[in-house]
Amino acid sequence: MRQIHSFLLTLVAAASLCGCGLISISESGYRQLSAEDKARVKLCATSIDSLTCDNNIYQVDVARMRDYLRR
């Protein structure tokens, strides 16, 4: 039961972050971005918890996402 709860909590958190534009799950849409939007793409250099809704699009590496989801 705890695993299901953790999974659902993770799913809700990821959906919230994606919906806010903080995290992009896939890079496949990068080519379709306008030049203005591409300028907003930033490499996530801090913990995911410290990201704010600042109108940037953060590229998060797999290791950082894995660490975040394990919490």
mmCIF file of the N, C-alpha and C atoms, coordinates in Angstrom:
data_MODEL
# 
_entry.id   MODEL 
# 
loop_
_atom_site.group_PDB 
_atom_site.id 
_atom_site.type_symbol 
_atom_site.label_atom_id 
_atom_site.label_alt_id 
_atom_site.label_comp_id 
_atom_site.label_asym_id 
_atom_site.label_entity_id 
_atom_site.label_seq_id 
_atom_site.pdbx_PDB_ins_code 
_atom_site.Cartn_x 
_atom_site.Cartn_y 
_atom_site.Cartn_z 
_atom_site.occupancy 
_atom_site.B_iso_or_equiv 
_atom_site.pdbx_formal_charge 
_atom_site.auth_seq_id 
_atom_site.auth_comp_id 
_atom_site.auth_asym_id 
_atom_site.auth_atom_id 
_atom_site.pdbx_PDB_model_num 
ATOM 1   N N  . MET A 1 1  ? 0.822  -1.193 0.000   1.00 0.00 ? 1  MET A N  1 
ATOM 2   C CA . MET A 1 1  ? 0.000  0.000  0.000   1.00 0.00 ? 1  MET A CA 1 
ATOM 3   C C  . MET A 1 1  ? 0.870  1.262  0.000   1.00 0.00 ? 1  MET A C  1 
ATOM 4   N N  . ARG A 1 2  ? 1.992  1.201  0.743   1.00 0.00 ? 2  ARG A N  1 
ATOM 5   C CA . ARG A 1 2  ? 2.870  2.358  0.801   1.00 0.00 ? 2  ARG A CA 1 
ATOM 6   C C  . ARG A 1 2  ? 3.462  2.673  -0.573  1.00 0.00 ? 2  ARG A C  1 
ATOM 7   N N  . GLN A 1 3  ? 3.782  1.624  -1.347  1.00 0.00 ? 3  GLN A N  1 
ATOM 8   C CA . GLN A 1 3  ? 4.347  1.841  -2.675  1.00 0.00 ? 3  GLN A CA 1 
ATOM 9   C C  . GLN A 1 3  ? 3.334  2.530  -3.581  1.00 0.00 ? 3  GLN A C  1 
ATOM 10  N N  . ILE A 1 4  ? 2.081  2.144  -3.475  1.00 0.00 ? 4  ILE A N  1 
ATOM 11  C CA . ILE A 1 4  ? 1.037  2.772  -4.288  1.00 0.00 ? 4  ILE A CA 1 
ATOM 12  C C  . ILE A 1 4  ? 0.902  4.235  -3.899  1.00 0.00 ? 4  ILE A C  1 
ATOM 13  N N  . HIS A 1 5  ? 0.903  4.505  -2.594  1.00 0.00 ? 5  HIS A N  1 
ATOM 14  C CA . HIS A 1 5  ? 0.799  5.883  -2.119  1.00 0.00 ? 5  HIS A CA 1 
ATOM 15  C C  . HIS A 1 5  ? 1.978  6.714  -2.623  1.00 0.00 ? 5  HIS A C  1 
ATOM 16  N N  . SER A 1 6  ? 3.190  6.174  -2.528  1.00 0.00 ? 6  SER A N  1 
ATOM 17  C CA . SER A 1 6  ? 4.377  6.886  -2.998  1.00 0.00 ? 6  SER A CA 1 
ATOM 18  C C  . SER A 1 6  ? 4.311  7.143  -4.493  1.00 0.00 ? 6  SER A C  1 
ATOM 19  N N  . PHE A 1 7  ? 3.861  6.141  -5.230  1.00 0.00 ? 7  PHE A N  1 
ATOM 20  C CA . PHE A 1 7  ? 3.742  6.293  -6.680  1.00 0.00 ? 7  PHE A CA 1 
ATOM 21  C C  . PHE A 1 7  ? 2.739  7.386  -7.025  1.00 0.00 ? 7  PHE A C  1 
ATOM 22  N N  . LEU A 1 8  ? 1.586  7.372  -6.376  1.00 0.00 ? 8  LEU A N  1 
ATOM 23  C CA . LEU A 1 8  ? 0.565  8.381  -6.662  1.00 0.00 ? 8  LEU A CA 1 
ATOM 24  C C  . LEU A 1 8  ? 1.042  9.780  -6.276  1.00 0.00 ? 8  LEU A C  1 
ATOM 25  N N  . LEU A 1 9  ? 1.727  9.877  -5.150  1.00 0.00 ? 9  LEU A N  1 
ATOM 26  C CA . LEU A 1 9  ? 2.261  11.170 -4.734  1.00 0.00 ? 9  LEU A CA 1 
ATOM 27  C C  . LEU A 1 9  ? 3.289  11.677 -5.740  1.00 0.00 ? 9  LEU A C  1 
ATOM 28  N N  . THR A 1 10 ? 4.140  10.795 -6.213  1.00 0.00 ? 10 THR A N  1 
ATOM 29  C CA . THR A 1 10 ? 5.141  11.155 -7.214  1.00 0.00 ? 10 THR A CA 1 
ATOM 30  C C  . THR A 1 10 ? 4.470  11.584 -8.513  1.00 0.00 ? 10 THR A C  1 
ATOM 31  N N  . LEU A 1 11 ? 3.459  10.852 -8.904  1.00 0.00 ? 11 LEU A N  1 
ATOM 32  C CA . LEU A 1 11 ? 2.731  11.170 -10.130 1.00 0.00 ? 11 LEU A CA 1 
ATOM 33  C C  . LEU A 1 11 ? 2.087  12.549 -10.047 1.00 0.00 ? 11 LEU A C  1 
ATOM 34  N N  . VAL A 1 12 ? 1.468  12.850 -8.919  1.00 0.00 ? 12 VAL A N  1 
ATOM 35  C CA . VAL A 1 12 ? 0.832  14.158 -8.729  1.00 0.00 ? 12 VAL A CA 1 
ATOM 36  C C  . VAL A 1 12 ? 1.883  15.266 -8.731  1.00 0.00 ? 12 VAL A C  1 
ATOM 37  N N  . ALA A 1 13 ? 3.007  15.030 -8.046  1.00 0.00 ? 13 ALA A N  1 
ATOM 38  C CA . ALA A 1 13 ? 4.069  16.037 -8.007  1.00 0.00 ? 13 ALA A CA 1 
ATOM 39  C C  . ALA A 1 13 ? 4.631  16.295 -9.403  1.00 0.00 ? 13 ALA A C  1 
ATOM 40  N N  . ALA A 1 14 ? 4.890  15.226 -10.150 1.00 0.00 ? 14 ALA A N  1 
ATOM 41  C CA . ALA A 1 14 ? 5.437  15.386 -11.505 1.00 0.00 ? 14 ALA A CA 1 
ATOM 42  C C  . ALA A 1 14 ? 4.449  16.107 -12.411 1.00 0.00 ? 14 ALA A C  1 
ATOM 43  N N  . ALA A 1 15 ? 3.173  15.758 -12.299 1.00 0.00 ? 15 ALA A N  1 
ATOM 44  C CA . ALA A 1 15 ? 2.153  16.417 -13.121 1.00 0.00 ? 15 ALA A CA 1 
ATOM 45  C C  . ALA A 1 15 ? 2.060  17.897 -12.777 1.00 0.00 ? 15 ALA A C  1 
ATOM 46  N N  . SER A 1 16 ? 2.172  18.212 -11.497 1.00 0.00 ? 16 SER A N  1 
ATOM 47  C CA . SER A 1 16 ? 2.122  19.619 -11.078 1.00 0.00 ? 16 SER A CA 1 
ATOM 48  C C  . SER A 1 16 ? 3.306  20.393 -11.631 1.00 0.00 ? 16 SER A C  1 
ATOM 49  N N  . LEU A 1 17 ? 4.504  19.822 -11.532 1.00 0.00 ? 17 LEU A N  1 
ATOM 50  C CA . LEU A 1 17 ? 5.691  20.502 -12.028 1.00 0.00 ? 17 LEU A CA 1 
ATOM 51  C C  . LEU A 1 17 ? 5.649  20.661 -13.543 1.00 0.00 ? 17 LEU A C  1 
ATOM 52  N N  . CYS A 1 18 ? 5.162  19.650 -14.229 1.00 0.00 ? 18 CYS A N  1 
ATOM 53  C CA . CYS A 1 18 ? 5.070  19.728 -15.694 1.00 0.00 ? 18 CYS A CA 1 
ATOM 54  C C  . CYS A 1 18 ? 4.022  20.750 -16.108 1.00 0.00 ? 18 CYS A C  1 
ATOM 55  N N  . GLY A 1 19 ? 2.898  20.753 -15.393 1.00 0.00 ? 19 GLY A N  1 
ATOM 56  C CA . GLY A 1 19 ? 1.819  21.681 -15.713 1.00 0.00 ? 19 GLY A CA 1 
ATOM 57  C C  . GLY A 1 19 ? 2.222  23.126 -15.503 1.00 0.00 ? 19 GLY A C  1 
ATOM 58  N N  . CYS A 1 20 ? 3.114  23.350 -14.567 1.00 0.00 ? 20 CYS A N  1 
ATOM 59  C CA . CYS A 1 20 ? 3.583  24.704 -14.274 1.00 0.00 ? 20 CYS A CA 1 
ATOM 60  C C  . CYS A 1 20 ? 4.667  25.127 -15.263 1.00 0.00 ? 20 CYS A C  1 
ATOM 61  N N  . GLY A 1 21 ? 5.132  24.215 -16.085 1.00 0.00 ? 21 GLY A N  1 
ATOM 62  C CA . GLY A 1 21 ? 6.178  24.527 -17.046 1.00 0.00 ? 21 GLY A CA 1 
ATOM 63  C C  . GLY A 1 21 ? 7.566  24.429 -16.456 1.00 0.00 ? 21 GLY A C  1 
ATOM 64  N N  . LEU A 1 22 ? 7.666  23.863 -15.248 1.00 0.00 ? 22 LEU A N  1 
ATOM 65  C CA . LEU A 1 22 ? 8.968  23.772 -14.603 1.00 0.00 ? 22 LEU A CA 1 
ATOM 66  C C  . LEU A 1 22 ? 9.804  22.635 -15.153 1.00 0.00 ? 22 LEU A C  1 
ATOM 67  N N  . ILE A 1 23 ? 9.146  21.552 -15.520 1.00 0.00 ? 23 ILE A N  1 
ATOM 68  C CA . ILE A 1 23 ? 9.889  20.376 -15.969 1.00 0.00 ? 23 ILE A CA 1 
ATOM 69  C C  . ILE A 1 23 ? 9.291  19.871 -17.270 1.00 0.00 ? 23 ILE A C  1 
ATOM 70  N N  . SER A 1 24 ? 10.138 19.554 -18.212 1.00 0.00 ? 24 SER A N  1 
ATOM 71  C CA . SER A 1 24 ? 9.715  18.932 -19.451 1.00 0.00 ? 24 SER A CA 1 
ATOM 72  C C  . SER A 1 24 ? 10.135 17.467 -19.411 1.00 0.00 ? 24 SER A C  1 
ATOM 73  N N  . ILE A 1 25 ? 9.194  16.572 -19.601 1.00 0.00 ? 25 ILE A N  1 
ATOM 74  C CA . ILE A 1 25 ? 9.485  15.144 -19.532 1.00 0.00 ? 25 ILE A CA 1 
ATOM 75  C C  . ILE A 1 25 ? 10.261 14.680 -20.755 1.00 0.00 ? 25 ILE A C  1 
ATOM 76  N N  . SER A 1 26 ? 9.946  15.206 -21.905 1.00 0.00 ? 26 SER A N  1 
ATOM 77  C CA . SER A 1 26 ? 10.626 14.730 -23.103 1.00 0.00 ? 26 SER A CA 1 
ATOM 78  C C  . SER A 1 26 ? 11.277 15.882 -23.845 1.00 0.00 ? 26 SER A C  1 
ATOM 79  N N  . GLU A 1 27 ? 12.374 15.586 -24.499 1.00 0.00 ? 27 GLU A N  1 
ATOM 80  C CA . GLU A 1 27 ? 13.078 16.613 -25.257 1.00 0.00 ? 27 GLU A CA 1 
ATOM 81  C C  . GLU A 1 27 ? 12.595 16.683 -26.701 1.00 0.00 ? 27 GLU A C  1 
ATOM 82  N N  . SER A 1 28 ? 11.696 15.831 -27.080 1.00 0.00 ? 28 SER A N  1 
ATOM 83  C CA . SER A 1 28 ? 11.307 15.738 -28.481 1.00 0.00 ? 28 SER A CA 1 
ATOM 84  C C  . SER A 1 28 ? 10.638 17.004 -28.998 1.00 0.00 ? 28 SER A C  1 
ATOM 85  N N  . GLY A 1 29 ? 10.062 17.810 -28.143 1.00 0.00 ? 29 GLY A N  1 
ATOM 86  C CA . GLY A 1 29 ? 9.396  19.018 -28.589 1.00 0.00 ? 29 GLY A CA 1 
ATOM 87  C C  . GLY A 1 29 ? 10.312 20.224 -28.720 1.00 0.00 ? 29 GLY A C  1 
ATOM 88  N N  . TYR A 1 30 ? 11.577 20.066 -28.383 1.00 0.00 ? 30 TYR A N  1 
ATOM 89  C CA . TYR A 1 30 ? 12.509 21.199 -28.415 1.00 0.00 ? 30 TYR A CA 1 
ATOM 90  C C  . TYR A 1 30 ? 12.609 21.813 -29.803 1.00 0.00 ? 30 TYR A C  1 
ATOM 91  N N  . ARG A 1 31 ? 12.615 20.994 -30.808 1.00 0.00 ? 31 ARG A N  1 
ATOM 92  C CA . ARG A 1 31 ? 12.760 21.507 -32.181 1.00 0.00 ? 31 ARG A CA 1 
ATOM 93  C C  . ARG A 1 31 ? 11.600 22.387 -32.611 1.00 0.00 ? 31 ARG A C  1 
ATOM 94  N N  . GLN A 1 32 ? 10.433 22.156 -32.016 1.00 0.00 ? 32 GLN A N  1 
ATOM 95  C CA . GLN A 1 32 ? 9.258  22.935 -32.388 1.00 0.00 ? 32 GLN A CA 1 
ATOM 96  C C  . GLN A 1 32 ? 9.162  24.250 -31.618 1.00 0.00 ? 32 GLN A C  1 
ATOM 97  N N  . LEU A 1 33 ? 10.023 24.476 -30.639 1.00 0.00 ? 33 LEU A N  1 
ATOM 98  C CA . LEU A 1 33 ? 9.972  25.713 -29.867 1.00 0.00 ? 33 LEU A CA 1 
ATOM 99  C C  . LEU A 1 33 ? 10.420 26.899 -30.713 1.00 0.00 ? 33 LEU A C  1 
ATOM 100 N N  . SER A 1 34 ? 9.829  28.032 -30.421 1.00 0.00 ? 34 SER A N  1 
ATOM 101 C CA . SER A 1 34 ? 10.262 29.261 -31.092 1.00 0.00 ? 34 SER A CA 1 
ATOM 102 C C  . SER A 1 34 ? 11.627 29.662 -30.530 1.00 0.00 ? 34 SER A C  1 
ATOM 103 N N  . ALA A 1 35 ? 12.294 30.566 -31.183 1.00 0.00 ? 35 ALA A N  1 
ATOM 104 C CA . ALA A 1 35 ? 13.596 31.041 -30.703 1.00 0.00 ? 35 ALA A CA 1 
ATOM 105 C C  . ALA A 1 35 ? 13.456 31.669 -29.323 1.00 0.00 ? 35 ALA A C  1 
ATOM 106 N N  . GLU A 1 36 ? 12.367 32.366 -29.094 1.00 0.00 ? 36 GLU A N  1 
ATOM 107 C CA . GLU A 1 36 ? 12.112 32.985 -27.786 1.00 0.00 ? 36 GLU A CA 1 
ATOM 108 C C  . GLU A 1 36 ? 11.972 31.920 -26.698 1.00 0.00 ? 36 GLU A C  1 
ATOM 109 N N  . ASP A 1 37 ? 11.229 30.849 -27.005 1.00 0.00 ? 37 ASP A N  1 
ATOM 110 C CA . ASP A 1 37 ? 11.055 29.766 -26.032 1.00 0.00 ? 37 ASP A CA 1 
ATOM 111 C C  . ASP A 1 37 ? 12.363 29.007 -25.801 1.00 0.00 ? 37 ASP A C  1 
ATOM 112 N N  . LYS A 1 38 ? 13.134 28.800 -26.852 1.00 0.00 ? 38 LYS A N  1 
ATOM 113 C CA . LYS A 1 38 ? 14.423 28.116 -26.698 1.00 0.00 ? 38 LYS A CA 1 
ATOM 114 C C  . LYS A 1 38 ? 15.358 28.900 -25.783 1.00 0.00 ? 38 LYS A C  1 
ATOM 115 N N  . ALA A 1 39 ? 15.243 30.210 -25.793 1.00 0.00 ? 39 ALA A N  1 
ATOM 116 C CA . ALA A 1 39 ? 16.078 31.046 -24.921 1.00 0.00 ? 39 ALA A CA 1 
ATOM 117 C C  . ALA A 1 39 ? 15.700 30.860 -23.450 1.00 0.00 ? 39 ALA A C  1 
ATOM 118 N N  . ARG A 1 40 ? 14.483 30.381 -23.184 1.00 0.00 ? 40 ARG A N  1 
ATOM 119 C CA . ARG A 1 40 ? 14.021 30.156 -21.810 1.00 0.00 ? 40 ARG A CA 1 
ATOM 120 C C  . ARG A 1 40 ? 14.460 28.812 -21.251 1.00 0.00 ? 40 ARG A C  1 
ATOM 121 N N  . VAL A 1 41 ? 14.993 27.921 -22.091 1.00 0.00 ? 41 VAL A N  1 
ATOM 122 C CA . VAL A 1 41 ? 15.410 26.594 -21.634 1.00 0.00 ? 41 VAL A CA 1 
ATOM 123 C C  . VAL A 1 41 ? 16.704 26.719 -20.838 1.00 0.00 ? 41 VAL A C  1 
ATOM 124 N N  . LYS A 1 42 ? 16.669 26.220 -19.621 1.00 0.00 ? 42 LYS A N  1 
ATOM 125 C CA . LYS A 1 42 ? 17.827 26.275 -18.725 1.00 0.00 ? 42 LYS A CA 1 
ATOM 126 C C  . LYS A 1 42 ? 18.134 24.875 -18.211 1.00 0.00 ? 42 LYS A C  1 
ATOM 127 N N  . LEU A 1 43 ? 19.403 24.591 -18.030 1.00 0.00 ? 43 LEU A N  1 
ATOM 128 C CA . LEU A 1 43 ? 19.805 23.332 -17.427 1.00 0.00 ? 43 LEU A CA 1 
ATOM 129 C C  . LEU A 1 43 ? 19.570 23.435 -15.925 1.00 0.00 ? 43 LEU A C  1 
ATOM 130 N N  . CYS A 1 44 ? 18.906 22.465 -15.364 1.00 0.00 ? 44 CYS A N  1 
ATOM 131 C CA . CYS A 1 44 ? 18.617 22.455 -13.930 1.00 0.00 ? 44 CYS A CA 1 
ATOM 132 C C  . CYS A 1 44 ? 19.910 22.140 -13.186 1.00 0.00 ? 44 CYS A C  1 
ATOM 133 N N  . ALA A 1 45 ? 20.449 23.131 -12.463 1.00 0.00 ? 45 ALA A N  1 
ATOM 134 C CA . ALA A 1 45 ? 21.712 22.958 -11.748 1.00 0.00 ? 45 ALA A CA 1 
ATOM 135 C C  . ALA A 1 45 ? 21.514 22.843 -10.248 1.00 0.00 ? 45 ALA A C  1 
ATOM 136 N N  . THR A 1 46 ? 20.273 22.947 -9.787  1.00 0.00 ? 46 THR A N  1 
ATOM 137 C CA . THR A 1 46 ? 19.967 22.843 -8.358  1.00 0.00 ? 46 THR A CA 1 
ATOM 138 C C  . THR A 1 46 ? 18.998 21.686 -8.142  1.00 0.00 ? 46 THR A C  1 
ATOM 139 N N  . SER A 1 47 ? 18.597 21.477 -6.912  1.00 0.00 ? 47 SER A N  1 
ATOM 140 C CA . SER A 1 47 ? 17.626 20.413 -6.652  1.00 0.00 ? 47 SER A CA 1 
ATOM 141 C C  . SER A 1 47 ? 16.273 20.810 -7.245  1.00 0.00 ? 47 SER A C  1 
ATOM 142 N N  . ILE A 1 48 ? 15.509 19.829 -7.612  1.00 0.00 ? 48 ILE A N  1 
ATOM 143 C CA . ILE A 1 48 ? 14.198 20.079 -8.210  1.00 0.00 ? 48 ILE A CA 1 
ATOM 144 C C  . ILE A 1 48 ? 13.295 20.809 -7.222  1.00 0.00 ? 48 ILE A C  1 
ATOM 145 N N  . ASP A 1 49 ? 13.447 20.513 -5.940  1.00 0.00 ? 49 ASP A N  1 
ATOM 146 C CA . ASP A 1 49 ? 12.635 21.174 -4.914  1.00 0.00 ? 49 ASP A CA 1 
ATOM 147 C C  . ASP A 1 49 ? 12.841 22.685 -4.884  1.00 0.00 ? 49 ASP A C  1 
ATOM 148 N N  . SER A 1 50 ? 13.994 23.148 -5.310  1.00 0.00 ? 50 SER A N  1 
ATOM 149 C CA . SER A 1 50 ? 14.284 24.575 -5.233  1.00 0.00 ? 50 SER A CA 1 
ATOM 150 C C  . SER A 1 50 ? 13.835 25.356 -6.475  1.00 0.00 ? 50 SER A C  1 
ATOM 151 N N  . LEU A 1 51 ? 13.304 24.671 -7.481  1.00 0.00 ? 51 LEU A N  1 
ATOM 152 C CA . LEU A 1 51 ? 12.829 25.370 -8.677  1.00 0.00 ? 51 LEU A CA 1 
ATOM 153 C C  . LEU A 1 51 ? 11.592 26.193 -8.350  1.00 0.00 ? 51 LEU A C  1 
ATOM 154 N N  . THR A 1 52 ? 11.505 27.348 -8.960  1.00 0.00 ? 52 THR A N  1 
ATOM 155 C CA . THR A 1 52 ? 10.341 28.210 -8.775  1.00 0.00 ? 52 THR A CA 1 
ATOM 156 C C  . THR A 1 52 ? 9.658  28.427 -10.114 1.00 0.00 ? 52 THR A C  1 
ATOM 157 N N  . CYS A 1 53 ? 8.475  28.927 -10.061 1.00 0.00 ? 53 CYS A N  1 
ATOM 158 C CA . CYS A 1 53 ? 7.707  29.200 -11.277 1.00 0.00 ? 53 CYS A CA 1 
ATOM 159 C C  . CYS A 1 53 ? 8.175  30.560 -11.815 1.00 0.00 ? 53 CYS A C  1 
ATOM 160 N N  . ASP A 1 54 ? 9.283  30.555 -12.541 1.00 0.00 ? 54 ASP A N  1 
ATOM 161 C CA . ASP A 1 54 ? 9.903  31.794 -13.003 1.00 0.00 ? 54 ASP A CA 1 
ATOM 162 C C  . ASP A 1 54 ? 9.870  31.955 -14.522 1.00 0.00 ? 54 ASP A C  1 
ATOM 163 N N  . ASN A 1 55 ? 8.983  31.232 -15.161 1.00 0.00 ? 55 ASN A N  1 
ATOM 164 C CA . ASN A 1 55 ? 8.774  31.330 -16.606 1.00 0.00 ? 55 ASN A CA 1 
ATOM 165 C C  . ASN A 1 55 ? 9.913  30.738 -17.429 1.00 0.00 ? 55 ASN A C  1 
ATOM 166 N N  . ASN A 1 56 ? 10.803 29.975 -16.786 1.00 0.00 ? 56 ASN A N  1 
ATOM 167 C CA . ASN A 1 56 ? 11.838 29.259 -17.518 1.00 0.00 ? 56 ASN A CA 1 
ATOM 168 C C  . ASN A 1 56 ? 11.403 27.815 -17.728 1.00 0.00 ? 56 ASN A C  1 
ATOM 169 N N  . ILE A 1 57 ? 12.038 27.156 -18.674 1.00 0.00 ? 57 ILE A N  1 
ATOM 170 C CA . ILE A 1 57 ? 11.805 25.733 -18.924 1.00 0.00 ? 57 ILE A CA 1 
ATOM 171 C C  . ILE A 1 57 ? 13.080 25.025 -18.515 1.00 0.00 ? 57 ILE A C  1 
ATOM 172 N N  . TYR A 1 58 ? 12.980 24.116 -17.558 1.00 0.00 ? 58 TYR A N  1 
ATOM 173 C CA . TYR A 1 58 ? 14.181 23.472 -17.031 1.00 0.00 ? 58 TYR A CA 1 
ATOM 174 C C  . TYR A 1 58 ? 14.388 22.089 -17.633 1.00 0.00 ? 58 TYR A C  1 
ATOM 175 N N  . GLN A 1 59 ? 15.609 21.846 -18.060 1.00 0.00 ? 59 GLN A N  1 
ATOM 176 C CA . GLN A 1 59 ? 16.019 20.542 -18.553 1.00 0.00 ? 59 GLN A CA 1 
ATOM 177 C C  . GLN A 1 59 ? 16.638 19.802 -17.369 1.00 0.00 ? 59 GLN A C  1 
ATOM 178 N N  . VAL A 1 60 ? 16.017 18.690 -16.982 1.00 0.00 ? 60 VAL A N  1 
ATOM 179 C CA . VAL A 1 60 ? 16.451 17.935 -15.813 1.00 0.00 ? 60 VAL A CA 1 
ATOM 180 C C  . VAL A 1 60 ? 17.054 16.617 -16.275 1.00 0.00 ? 60 VAL A C  1 
ATOM 181 N N  . ASP A 1 61 ? 18.255 16.314 -15.790 1.00 0.00 ? 61 ASP A N  1 
ATOM 182 C CA . ASP A 1 61 ? 18.885 15.055 -16.187 1.00 0.00 ? 61 ASP A CA 1 
ATOM 183 C C  . ASP A 1 61 ? 18.272 13.876 -15.422 1.00 0.00 ? 61 ASP A C  1 
ATOM 184 N N  . VAL A 1 62 ? 18.507 12.701 -15.942 1.00 0.00 ? 62 VAL A N  1 
ATOM 185 C CA . VAL A 1 62 ? 17.902 11.485 -15.397 1.00 0.00 ? 62 VAL A CA 1 
ATOM 186 C C  . VAL A 1 62 ? 18.323 11.243 -13.950 1.00 0.00 ? 62 VAL A C  1 
ATOM 187 N N  . ALA A 1 63 ? 19.579 11.438 -13.638 1.00 0.00 ? 63 ALA A N  1 
ATOM 188 C CA . ALA A 1 63 ? 20.065 11.195 -12.277 1.00 0.00 ? 63 ALA A CA 1 
ATOM 189 C C  . ALA A 1 63 ? 19.379 12.109 -11.274 1.00 0.00 ? 63 ALA A C  1 
ATOM 190 N N  . ARG A 1 64 ? 19.217 13.378 -11.629 1.00 0.00 ? 64 ARG A N  1 
ATOM 191 C CA . ARG A 1 64 ? 18.554 14.336 -10.732 1.00 0.00 ? 64 ARG A CA 1 
ATOM 192 C C  . ARG A 1 64 ? 17.086 13.951 -10.535 1.00 0.00 ? 64 ARG A C  1 
ATOM 193 N N  . MET A 1 65 ? 16.417 13.528 -11.603 1.00 0.00 ? 65 MET A N  1 
ATOM 194 C CA . MET A 1 65 ? 15.017 13.116 -11.499 1.00 0.00 ? 65 MET A CA 1 
ATOM 195 C C  . MET A 1 65 ? 14.899 11.855 -10.666 1.00 0.00 ? 65 MET A C  1 
ATOM 196 N N  . ARG A 1 66 ? 15.793 10.908 -10.851 1.00 0.00 ? 66 ARG A N  1 
ATOM 197 C CA . ARG A 1 66 ? 15.780 9.660  -10.077 1.00 0.00 ? 66 ARG A CA 1 
ATOM 198 C C  . ARG A 1 66 ? 15.946 9.953  -8.594  1.00 0.00 ? 66 ARG A C  1 
ATOM 199 N N  . ASP A 1 67 ? 16.888 10.826 -8.254  1.00 0.00 ? 67 ASP A N  1 
ATOM 200 C CA . ASP A 1 67 ? 17.094 11.213 -6.852  1.00 0.00 ? 67 ASP A CA 1 
ATOM 201 C C  . ASP A 1 67 ? 15.866 11.884 -6.277  1.00 0.00 ? 67 ASP A C  1 
ATOM 202 N N  . TYR A 1 68 ? 15.235 12.737 -7.064  1.00 0.00 ? 68 TYR A N  1 
ATOM 203 C CA . TYR A 1 68 ? 14.032 13.435 -6.615  1.00 0.00 ? 68 TYR A CA 1 
ATOM 204 C C  . TYR A 1 68 ? 12.894 12.453 -6.352  1.00 0.00 ? 68 TYR A C  1 
ATOM 205 N N  . LEU A 1 69 ? 12.728 11.493 -7.241  1.00 0.00 ? 69 LEU A N  1 
ATOM 206 C CA . LEU A 1 69 ? 11.634 10.539 -7.093  1.00 0.00 ? 69 LEU A CA 1 
ATOM 207 C C  . LEU A 1 69 ? 11.867 9.543  -5.956  1.00 0.00 ? 69 LEU A C  1 
ATOM 208 N N  . ARG A 1 70 ? 13.096 9.336  -5.587  1.00 0.00 ? 70 ARG A N  1 
ATOM 209 C CA . ARG A 1 70 ? 13.402 8.413  -4.477  1.00 0.00 ? 70 ARG A CA 1 
ATOM 210 C C  . ARG A 1 70 ? 13.123 9.011  -3.113  1.00 0.00 ? 70 ARG A C  1 
ATOM 211 N N  . ARG A 1 71 ? 12.942 10.291 -3.013  1.00 0.00 ? 71 ARG A N  1 
ATOM 212 C CA . ARG A 1 71 ? 12.671 10.925 -1.715  1.00 0.00 ? 71 ARG A CA 1 
ATOM 213 C C  . ARG A 1 71 ? 11.313 10.606 -1.199  1.00 0.00 ? 71 ARG A C  1 
# 
